[in-house]
Amino acid sequence: ATRYNTMRFCNSLLVLGASIASTNAFAPQSRTSNTPARMAPIYATNEKNVVDTLEAVDATVKGALSGMALAAALWAAPATMAGPMTSNFPTAMGNNVISSSVASAKEMASGSGTRVNKDPESLLRYGLPIKNKEVRELQKDIENIRINIQSKRKAAALDDLKKARGVINTKASKMTDSCRDAKVCSDILASMKEQIEPLEVTLKASQDSLNGSDQERDALDKSYNKQDQIQKDLTKLQEQMIPAGYEVPVPKDYDDLPQLKGRATVEMTMKKGPNSETGDKFNIEGTLFKDAKMKMIIDGYSSPVTGGNFVDLVKKGFYDNMDIQRSDGFVVQTGDPSGEADGYVGTPSKSVGAGKHGERLIPLEIFPLGDKGPFYETSIEDEGRGGEATVLPFSSYGAMGWAREEYDANSGSSQFFWLLFDSDLTPAGKNVLDGRYPVFGYVVEGADFLRDMKEGDIIVSAKVTEGAENLVQPK
């Protein structure tokens, strides 16, 4: 079986005036291969030329060009995800207060401007099929509170809190008018307003504390947790704005494939493999965990076929006891079963057909931002739309993408990857993945475990914990 054959990035970047060579990406690779294929580095001419060129550049711009060169040469090292620390879902937050690793939510999924939105929950909110400018205004203010808490900009956080309160007080009716059940949304807004008061108290307490003191840390921790509760209510509010009976348009050609009509939550538990070189525990910044637990939101609004295929396989137990087959600092990849088949063997779609070993294949599915639905069996570049953003971009650490062979858009079956990439330099639509592979979900809790996930580590179990009813089986 070919666990991942080579695939090429069909995109070029201009770094230091040189064209960057296209490189290998993700595709199935043989379990019997003696030398598994690796992601070849993207480079500008070669490392020596880059360094020599940088030495000739004025010191005032050297830092920026170095960042671009490194992004091109190495993509990016795994970076932190912002989120609350728990025993099951560790992050690099420590006590929840660090400098922000999540860019401003105002950039939305388009990544326009100078900063990139890397918050998976924010990206998922912006990916909801809703049209209400007031709730988007509220979202921006609430998400900016978190960013400012993380970077200890307390006055700015209080200013955003004031703006959020103002939107709720003056524009509630314009938001509830968009809801399927106005009473439900009114109750959610009331809950958010009620939680704003104690958040204001803890933020002011942090202002009154000495910088670096235990009192400041405690107040900021409490502020972070209060903001998180408000943010969860915001998600519930926005989900109420999805029109009743809404379905993403999918060609009837794919009615014989599982489809996800909405979203689902999948939780995975992993353990170290028997041949682990680092012991039987995951090491996350010096803290050891026997099990790695990750929570993922699978999005059927932007990837109904891809998301449906994944949730269907999870429900079948396909990924249980499966090993991690690739971990190279760029991606963590799995989904290749034992035996000669490259993917899940099952009843194939009549339109897409089966793989050479009977694998059930799915079409490439891409949903550009602003379109009414996804297009299929072709990439965004093949459509002549290279550089356009997709509804869900590869801008978040732990973004989930579907693997396929290089020149065959319809070769995906069961293999997928988590992207270990975090950069302020590549907004949505400007990286080499958006529009070439579908983002069908994000890790929203436990993404830091991916940093210590190695080949041979094992997925003990994968379970659908919410949204299983949104999976529609083939007709």
Disulfide bonds with the S-S distance in Angstrom:
Cys179-Cys185 1.99
